[in-house]
Amino acid sequence: MSELTFEQMLEESFKNIHVGDVVEGTVIAVAPEEIAVNIGYKSDGIVSKNEYSNDSSIDLTQAVKVDDTITVKVLKLNDGDGQVVLSHKRVVAEKVSAVLEEAFNNKTPLKATVTEVVKGGLKVVVDEVPVFIPASLATDSFGKKDLSDMAGTEVEFVMSEFNPKKRRYIGDCRTILAEKKAAEREKVLSSIKVGDVIEGEVKNVTNFGAFVDIGGADGLLHISEMSWGRIDHPQNVFRRGDKVKVFVKEINGDKIALSAKFEDENPWTDADSKFAIGSVVKGTVARMTDFGAFVNLGNGVDALLHVSQIAREHIEKPSDVLKVGQEIEAEIVDVNVEEKKISLSIKALLPEAPESEEAPAEESAE
């Protein structure tokens, strides 16, 4: 039996490794762009910065130090300079991939920091696995396009797609946000009752009203419940973010109807005495139609000045003699508290037109 040469014995003392193997090694040198690793092979291995982490801002000299143990994957046995090409991030990614798969199958929530806001969504990294969150799944705000305020923030999501072969890892924040919102809404619904007075925040304004956050649930403040007076458009009264004092008018299932028309502020209370027929009032022309002008008497009370009551002479339409914003003085000629209607007359304050004097007819001579 022939004896082994020193070179053969040395060769056999090294590990027998193959491309794709995952091995442990010891860091023997660290530079800003690469790490040298002893993996027990005849050649040392090199982990480049790109193969250590997906984070391009990482400082290798701070991340690892000499004598650290590191787990790596063999990518090449010879890089052309006799060194083994290794990857640390792929080992981590494979481990995390299993975590993501489990999270996908069980719909387990995950948390990660937004590393980049890109066209169409957000990028997050779960350890070394990049996950994309489309804009449509990034928030629970319908139609939100600008996601720049989410850069660097921590988000919670579930995996909506997991496809390692295509490297498609898709996250969904909206489902988590919707579930939390539903839980908060249930909590609010169980704690409020009709008549409760609440200070809320306007979340959205539409043509028909405003949605108000009352502490975890949104209630509708309809345009008809915003004021005792007439409102042309909710945006004339409210803006998103405004604080508003409201009370719960009705609860119907998970729908909450709100009102800002507090009874102690009702301008029609004692209207018979406050707006007695025959009294003279001052008001401001608020709007006009062909048949008359609506005059704001203050405190949300509008009165109608019919075109026939503007002047003694014939007027085609109110805009011929009046302007919106003009202050006028008129007499109250009719009040209907039940229908919340008041009629005014400027003509009633005008002096009677003098009767024309006619000369007596001369008697005919006989």
C-alpha positions as CSV (number, residue, x, y, z in Angstrom):
1,M,0.0,0.0,0.0
2,S,1.5,3.2,-1.1
3,E,1.9,6.1,1.4
4,L,0.1,9.4,0.8
5,T,2.3,12.3,0.0
6,F,2.2,15.4,2.1
7,E,0.3,17.3,-0.5
8,Q,-2.3,14.5,-0.7
9,M,-2.7,14.4,3.1
10,L,-3.0,18.2,3.1
11,E,-5.6,18.0,0.3
12,E,-7.7,15.4,2.3
13,S,-7.5,17.5,5.4
14,F,-9.7,20.2,3.7
15,K,-13.4,20.1,3.5
16,N,-14.9,18.7,0.3
17,I,-17.4,21.5,-0.7
18,H,-19.7,22.0,-3.7
19,V,-21.5,24.9,-5.2
20,G,-24.8,25.4,-3.3
21,D,-23.4,24.1,0.0
22,V,-24.2,26.0,3.2
23,V,-21.2,26.1,5.5
24,E,-19.9,27.9,8.6
25,G,-16.7,29.9,8.5
26,T,-14.6,32.2,10.6
27,V,-14.0,35.9,9.6
28,I,-10.3,36.4,9.1
29,A,-10.4,39.9,7.6
30,V,-12.9,42.8,7.0
31,A,-12.7,45.5,4.5
32,P,-15.4,48.1,3.5
33,E,-16.4,46.2,0.4
34,E,-15.7,42.5,1.3
35,I,-15.2,40.0,4.1
36,A,-12.5,37.2,4.0
37,V,-13.7,33.9,5.5
38,N,-11.9,30.7,6.4
39,I,-14.3,27.9,5.6
40,G,-11.8,25.0,6.1
41,Y,-11.3,24.7,2.4
42,K,-8.0,24.9,0.6
43,S,-8.9,28.4,-0.4
44,D,-10.4,31.2,1.6
45,G,-13.8,32.5,0.7
46,I,-14.9,36.1,-0.1
47,V,-18.3,37.7,0.8
48,S,-18.8,40.9,-1.1
49,K,-20.8,43.7,0.3
50,N,-23.6,42.9,-2.2
51,E,-23.7,39.3,-1.0
52,Y,-23.7,40.2,2.6
53,S,-26.8,42.4,2.7
54,N,-29.4,44.0,0.4
55,D,-28.8,47.2,2.4
56,S,-26.4,49.2,0.3
57,S,-25.7,51.6,3.2
58,I,-24.4,49.0,5.5
59,D,-20.8,49.4,6.8
60,L,-19.1,45.9,6.8
61,T,-16.5,47.0,9.3
62,Q,-19.3,47.7,11.8
63,A,-21.4,44.7,10.9
64,V,-18.8,42.0,11.5
65,K,-15.4,41.6,13.1
66,V,-12.4,39.2,12.9
67,D,-13.1,35.8,14.5
68,D,-16.9,36.1,14.1
69,T,-18.6,32.9,13.0
70,I,-20.6,33.4,9.8
71,T,-22.9,31.1,7.9
72,V,-22.5,31.3,4.1
73,K,-23.6,29.7,0.9
74,V,-21.0,28.6,-1.8
75,L,-21.7,30.4,-5.1
76,K,-18.4,29.6,-6.9
77,L,-15.4,27.4,-6.1
78,N,-13.0,29.8,-7.9
79,D,-13.6,33.4,-8.7
80,G,-10.6,33.4,-11.1
81,D,-8.2,34.5,-8.4
82,G,-8.4,31.2,-6.6
83,Q,-10.9,32.3,-4.0
84,V,-14.3,30.8,-3.2
85,V,-17.3,33.1,-3.8
86,L,-19.7,33.1,-0.8
87,S,-23.0,34.7,0.1
88,H,-24.3,35.4,3.5
89,K,-27.6,37.2,2.5
90,R,-28.8,34.2,0.5
91,V,-28.6,32.0,3.6
92,V,-30.6,34.5,5.6
93,A,-33.0,34.9,2.7
94,E,-33.7,31.2,2.5
95,K,-34.4,31.0,6.2
96,V,-36.6,34.1,6.0
97,S,-38.3,32.7,2.9
98,A,-39.5,29.8,5.1
99,V,-40.8,32.4,7.6
100,L,-42.6,34.2,4.8
101,E,-44.1,31.0,3.5
102,E,-45.5,30.2,6.9
103,A,-46.8,33.8,7.3
104,F,-48.4,33.5,3.9
105,N,-50.1,30.2,4.7
106,N,-51.3,31.3,8.1
107,K,-52.0,35.0,7.3
108,T,-49.6,35.9,10.1
109,P,-48.9,39.7,10.4
110,L,-45.4,40.8,9.8
111,K,-43.7,44.1,10.5
112,A,-40.9,45.8,8.5
113,T,-39.6,49.3,7.7
114,V,-40.3,51.0,4.4
115,T,-36.9,51.2,2.7
116,E,-38.0,52.9,-0.5
117,V,-41.1,54.5,-2.0
118,V,-41.3,53.6,-5.7
119,K,-43.7,54.2,-8.5
120,G,-46.7,52.0,-7.7
121,G,-46.0,51.2,-4.1
122,L,-43.5,50.5,-1.3
123,K,-40.5,48.3,-0.8
124,V,-39.7,46.7,2.6
125,V,-37.1,44.1,3.5
126,V,-37.8,41.2,5.9
127,D,-34.2,40.5,6.9
128,E,-32.7,40.0,3.4
129,V,-36.0,39.3,1.4
130,P,-37.4,42.2,-0.5
131,V,-41.2,42.5,-0.3
132,F,-43.2,44.8,-2.5
133,I,-46.5,46.4,-1.3
134,P,-48.6,47.9,-4.1
135,A,-50.0,51.3,-3.6
136,S,-53.5,49.8,-3.6
137,L,-52.6,47.7,-0.6
138,A,-50.4,50.1,1.2
139,T,-53.2,52.1,3.0
140,D,-56.9,52.0,3.7
141,S,-57.3,55.5,2.1
142,F,-59.2,55.1,-1.1
143,G,-57.2,56.6,-4.1
144,K,-54.2,57.7,-2.1
145,K,-51.4,58.1,-4.6
146,D,-48.6,60.0,-2.7
147,L,-47.0,57.5,-0.4
148,S,-43.8,59.6,0.2
149,D,-44.8,60.2,3.9
150,M,-44.4,56.5,4.5
151,A,-40.7,56.3,3.7
152,G,-38.8,55.1,6.8
153,T,-41.9,54.2,8.7
154,E,-42.7,50.8,10.1
155,V,-45.7,49.0,8.5
156,E,-47.6,45.9,9.4
157,F,-48.8,43.6,6.6
158,V,-49.8,40.1,5.6
159,M,-48.4,38.2,2.7
160,S,-50.8,38.2,-0.2
161,E,-48.5,36.4,-2.6
162,F,-45.5,34.1,-2.1
163,N,-43.7,32.8,-5.1
164,P,-40.0,32.1,-4.5
165,K,-39.5,30.7,-8.1
166,K,-40.5,34.1,-9.6
167,R,-39.1,35.9,-6.6
168,R,-42.5,37.5,-6.1
169,Y,-43.2,38.5,-2.5
170,I,-46.2,40.8,-2.2
171,G,-47.4,42.4,1.0
172,D,-50.8,43.8,2.0
173,C,-51.2,46.5,4.7
174,R,-54.8,47.3,3.8
175,T,-56.2,44.0,5.2
176,I,-54.5,44.6,8.6
177,L,-55.7,48.3,8.7
178,A,-59.2,47.2,7.8
179,E,-59.3,44.6,10.6
180,K,-58.0,47.1,13.1
181,K,-60.5,49.7,12.0
182,A,-63.3,47.1,12.2
183,A,-62.2,46.2,15.8
184,E,-62.1,49.9,16.8
185,R,-65.5,50.5,15.2
186,E,-67.0,47.6,17.1
187,K,-65.5,49.1,20.3
188,V,-66.9,52.5,19.6
189,L,-70.4,51.1,18.7
190,S,-70.5,49.2,21.9
191,S,-69.7,52.3,24.0
192,I,-71.8,55.1,22.4
193,K,-75.6,55.7,22.4
194,V,-78.0,58.1,20.8
195,G,-77.6,61.6,22.3
196,D,-73.9,61.3,23.2
197,V,-72.0,64.5,22.5
198,I,-68.6,63.9,21.0
199,E,-65.7,65.9,19.6
200,G,-64.6,64.4,16.3
201,E,-62.3,65.1,13.4
202,V,-63.4,65.6,9.8
203,K,-61.8,62.8,7.7
204,N,-63.5,63.5,4.3
205,V,-65.9,66.0,2.8
206,T,-68.4,65.0,0.1
207,N,-71.2,66.8,-1.8
208,F,-73.8,65.4,0.7
209,G,-71.9,65.7,4.0
210,A,-68.8,65.0,6.0
211,F,-67.4,61.8,7.5
212,V,-66.2,62.5,11.0
213,D,-63.9,60.2,13.1
214,I,-65.4,60.0,16.5
215,G,-62.6,58.0,18.1
216,G,-62.1,54.9,16.0
217,A,-65.3,54.9,13.9
218,D,-66.6,57.3,11.2
219,G,-70.0,58.8,11.4
220,L,-71.9,60.8,8.7
221,L,-72.7,64.4,9.3
222,H,-75.2,65.0,6.6
223,I,-75.4,68.5,5.0
224,S,-78.9,68.9,6.5
225,E,-77.5,68.3,10.0
226,M,-74.5,70.7,9.8
227,S,-76.4,73.9,10.6
228,W,-79.8,75.3,11.5
229,G,-79.4,77.5,8.4
230,R,-79.1,76.6,4.8
231,I,-75.7,75.3,3.5
232,D,-74.9,75.3,-0.2
233,H,-72.0,72.9,0.0
234,P,-70.3,71.1,2.9
235,Q,-66.9,72.4,1.8
236,N,-68.1,75.9,2.5
237,V,-68.2,74.9,6.2
238,F,-65.7,72.1,6.8
239,R,-62.2,71.0,5.7
240,R,-60.4,67.8,6.3
241,G,-58.8,67.8,9.8
242,D,-61.3,70.3,11.3
243,K,-62.4,69.6,14.8
244,V,-66.2,69.5,15.2
245,K,-68.6,69.1,18.1
246,V,-71.4,66.7,17.2
247,F,-73.9,64.4,18.9
248,V,-75.1,60.9,17.9
249,K,-78.5,61.3,16.2
250,E,-79.0,57.7,15.1
251,I,-77.3,54.3,15.2
252,N,-78.4,51.8,12.5
253,G,-76.3,48.7,12.6
254,D,-72.8,49.8,11.9
255,K,-73.9,53.2,10.5
256,I,-73.7,56.3,12.7
257,A,-75.6,59.4,11.9
258,L,-74.3,62.6,13.5
259,S,-75.7,66.1,13.9
260,A,-74.3,69.5,14.8
261,K,-77.8,71.0,15.3
262,F,-78.0,71.3,19.1
263,E,-81.4,72.1,20.3
264,D,-80.2,74.9,22.7
265,E,-78.9,76.7,19.6
266,N,-82.1,76.3,17.7
267,P,-82.9,79.8,16.3
268,W,-86.5,78.8,15.8
269,T,-87.1,78.4,19.5
270,D,-89.5,81.2,20.5
271,A,-89.5,82.4,16.9
272,D,-93.1,83.8,17.4
273,S,-91.7,86.4,19.8
274,K,-88.3,86.8,18.2
275,F,-89.7,87.3,14.7
276,A,-93.0,88.8,15.5
277,I,-95.2,89.9,12.5
278,G,-94.9,93.6,12.1
279,S,-91.4,93.9,13.5
280,V,-88.6,95.5,11.5
281,V,-85.4,93.5,11.0
282,K,-82.0,93.9,9.3
283,G,-80.5,91.1,7.2
284,T,-78.0,90.3,4.5
285,V,-79.0,89.1,1.0
286,A,-77.6,85.5,0.9
287,R,-78.9,84.3,-2.5
288,M,-81.4,85.2,-5.2
289,T,-83.9,83.4,-7.4
290,D,-86.2,84.8,-10.1
291,F,-89.1,84.9,-7.6
292,G,-87.3,86.5,-4.7
293,A,-84.2,87.0,-2.5
294,F,-83.3,85.0,0.6
295,V,-82.2,87.2,3.4
296,N,-80.0,85.9,6.3
297,L,-81.3,87.3,9.6
298,G,-78.5,85.7,11.6
299,N,-78.2,82.5,13.7
300,G,-79.0,80.3,10.7
301,V,-82.4,81.9,9.9
302,D,-83.2,82.8,6.3
303,A,-86.3,84.7,5.3
304,L,-87.9,85.2,1.9
305,L,-88.2,88.6,0.3
306,H,-90.6,88.0,-2.6
307,V,-89.9,90.0,-5.7
308,S,-93.4,91.6,-5.3
309,Q,-92.3,92.9,-1.9
310,I,-89.1,94.7,-2.9
311,A,-90.6,97.9,-4.2
312,R,-93.9,99.5,-5.1
313,E,-93.0,99.6,-8.7
314,H,-92.9,96.5,-10.8
315,I,-89.5,94.6,-10.7
316,E,-88.7,91.8,-13.1
317,K,-86.3,90.0,-10.9
318,P,-84.5,90.7,-7.5
319,S,-81.0,91.0,-9.1
320,D,-82.2,94.1,-10.9
321,V,-82.1,96.1,-7.6
322,L,-80.3,93.9,-5.0
323,K,-76.9,92.3,-4.7
324,V,-75.7,89.3,-2.7
325,G,-74.1,90.5,0.5
326,Q,-76.2,93.7,0.5
327,E,-77.7,94.7,3.9
328,I,-81.3,95.5,3.9
329,E,-84.1,96.5,6.3
330,A,-87.5,94.9,6.0
331,E,-90.7,94.2,7.9
332,I,-91.8,90.7,8.9
333,V,-95.1,90.1,7.2
334,D,-95.6,86.3,7.9
335,V,-94.1,83.6,10.1
336,N,-94.6,79.8,9.9
337,V,-92.6,78.2,12.7
338,E,-93.5,74.6,11.8
339,E,-92.3,75.0,8.3
340,K,-89.5,77.4,9.4
341,K,-90.5,80.1,7.0
342,I,-90.4,83.9,7.4
343,S,-91.6,86.3,4.8
344,L,-90.3,89.9,4.5
345,S,-91.4,93.1,2.8
346,I,-89.4,96.2,2.0
347,K,-92.4,97.6,0.3
348,A,-94.3,97.7,3.6
349,L,-91.7,100.2,4.9
350,L,-92.0,102.5,1.9
351,P,-94.3,105.6,2.1
352,E,-97.6,105.4,0.2
353,A,-97.4,107.0,-3.2
354,P,-99.3,110.3,-3.2
355,E,-102.5,110.2,-5.2
356,S,-102.5,112.4,-8.3
357,E,-104.8,115.4,-8.0
358,E,-107.3,115.9,-10.8
359,A,-108.7,119.2,-11.7
360,P,-112.5,119.4,-11.4
361,A,-114.3,119.4,-14.7
362,E,-115.8,122.8,-15.7
363,E,-119.5,123.0,-15.9
364,S,-120.8,123.6,-19.3
365,A,-122.5,126.9,-19.9
366,E,-126.1,126.8,-20.4
